[in-house]
Each structure stands twice: as C-alpha cells, then as structure tokens.
Amino acid sequence: MAGWSDHEDVHPEEKQYSVVRMDEWKAPSDDDFAIKLAEIDSIEEAPTTVAGRGESIVILDKDGNTVSVTEGPEHPTDTTTRDETE
C-alpha cells in the first residue's frame, strides 16, 4: 500500500513548498487522499485555516519532507488555525 508521501504529484515543482490537503477519511492508496492545492515560496503564504473534519493541510518541501501541519477540526463547527497548532 502506498503512503501519502509516495504521491509524487503533491511535491513542489516550481516553488519552494507545496500546500497539500489530506483527507484522512480516505485510504492513502486513494488518488484523492492527498491533493496539491498550491505551490508557495514562503511558509507565510500558506493558508491558515482548514475547513473540514478529518482533513489536514500539510506543507511539503521539494524533498517531500513535512514542514508544517494544520489539523482539521474535531467537530464540523470548530475551526483551527495554523498559529494555534504550531
């Protein structure tokens, strides 16, 4: 079974980092388990909220290493910001 970091298409190609949404309700082998939302040059450009229970926003560097993680809310009405989790 492939792990989420094995999804080469989520690694940044043109910029320093990629912003990836992970859907933890899906199996890591599913194509839409990890989806690249954007590429950014600075961590400061990353989104600061996650809207979705069971979702995470992960910032990856060019080697596929996790630089930052923002966990989704435990309850659909909760919100989590990146600043609160770092």
N, C-alpha and C positions, 0 to 999 in steps of 0.2 A: 504494500500500500504506500502510495506517495504521501509525503508530508507536505505541509503548506509551503515550506521553504523550497521545495522542489519545483514549484511553479515558476519557471524561468521568466515567464511573461510579466511577472509582477516586479522584477528587478528594474531599476532605473537604466535608461539607455542614453539619454541626452543630458540629464541634470544630475546633481549630486545624490538626491534621495527620491524615493517613490513613496507615495501615500497609498496604502493598501487597506481595503475594507475586508475583514474576515468575518464570515458568517459561521459562528460556532455551532449552529443548528445543523450544519451540513457536514458530511464526511470530508476529510482532507483530500480524498481522491476525486471529489466532485469538481468539475471545471469551474463552477462559480463559488467555491469555498473562499477563494482569495481573488479579489478583483482590484487591479490598479486603478485608482481614481485620478491620480495626477502625478506629475514629477515636479519637484521643487529644488531650489538651490540652497535653501536655508530652513532649518527646523522651525524658525519663527513664522514661516509661510504655511505651516501645517494647520489643518482645521483643528479647532479646539473643542468641538462637541461631537458626540456620537448619538445618532438618533436610531435606536433600535435595540431591543432586548436581544442578547446573545450575539451582538456584533462588537467588533473591536476595530480601531484604526491603528495600524502599525506603520511606522516609518522605517524603511529599509535603506541601507547604503548600497553602493554598487556591488559589494561582495555578497549581498543578501543578509547581512547582519542586521538584527533589530536594534534600532537606535532609540525609539520611543514607542510606547504602547498606551492607548487610551481605551479602557474597558467600557463597554456599553452599560447602560443602567440595568439594575436588577429587576426593576419594575418599569413598565412602559411609561409611567408618568414622571419617573426620575430623570434627571439629566446629570451628566458627568462631564467635567471639563478637563482638558489635558493638564492644566495647572494643579488641579486637585489630586491627580494621580501620580505626579512626578515627585 
